[in-house]
Amino acid sequence: MKPKELEALLSRYGFERLERTGVAVNPLTRSMSLTRYLGGNYMMVLRKRL
């Protein structure tokens, strides 16, 4: 699911996005880093509107 699709779905239930970032995974070094690219792995921070 694309980040914008997930945001649209969750906004119907009263959630708003605070942050989002891409996550790059290097399987050789078993490490992760944050990136601006959202086409693979990503994380989001959301909160429920009152």
C-alpha positions in Angstrom: 0.0 0.0 0.0 1.3 3.4 -0.9 1.8 5.9 1.9 -0.8 8.3 0.5 -3.4 5.5 0.2 -2.8 4.6 3.8 -3.1 8.2 4.9 -6.4 8.6 3.0 -7.8 5.4 4.5 -6.8 6.4 8.1 -8.0 10.0 7.7 -11.5 8.6 7.3 -11.2 7.3 10.8 -10.0 10.5 12.3 -6.2 10.1 12.1 -3.8 12.7 10.9 -0.1 12.2 9.9 2.5 13.9 12.0 5.6 12.5 10.4 6.6 9.9 7.7 10.0 8.7 6.5 11.4 6.0 4.3 13.5 3.1 5.6 16.4 1.7 3.7 17.5 -1.8 4.8 21.0 -3.2 4.1 20.8 -7.0 4.5 24.5 -7.5 4.2 25.3 -5.3 7.3 21.9 -6.0 8.9 21.4 -2.2 9.3 18.7 0.3 8.6 18.7 4.0 7.8 16.1 6.7 7.3 15.6 8.1 3.8 13.3 10.4 1.9 12.3 7.6 -0.5 8.9 6.1 0.3 8.7 3.6 -2.5 9.8 0.6 -0.5 9.6 0.5 3.3 8.3 3.4 5.3 7.1 4.4 8.8 4.5 6.9 9.8 3.5 8.7 13.1 -0.2 9.4 13.3 -2.5 10.7 15.9 -6.2 10.4 16.4 -8.1 13.8 16.1 -10.4 14.5 19.0 
